[in-house]
């Protein structure tokens, strides 16, 4: 008999009055929904702003660099 693993809890948050920096108009009435650190919904943004908020992050980048080399977060804070 195979046991199923419980689903990971999801973290969802709503960010109202977010400022968009995509084009320089500095729109500040944007509403963004974030689930598990990913933007899932953008309201009140133009197509340029929506693309800016939804752009994918590169998960392969090091979390921190010190003197040009990869470093831990603790080392970077220090």
Secondary structure as GFF3:
##gff-version 3
##sequence-region A 1 78
A	DSSP	beta_strand	12	18	.	.	.	ID=ss1
A	DSSP	beta_strand	30	35	.	.	.	ID=ss2
A	DSSP	beta_strand	38	43	.	.	.	ID=ss3
A	DSSP	alpha_helix	47	54	.	.	.	ID=ss4
A	DSSP	beta_strand	64	66	.	.	.	ID=ss5
A	DSSP	beta_strand	69	71	.	.	.	ID=ss6
A	DSSP	alpha_helix	73	77	.	.	.	ID=ss7
###
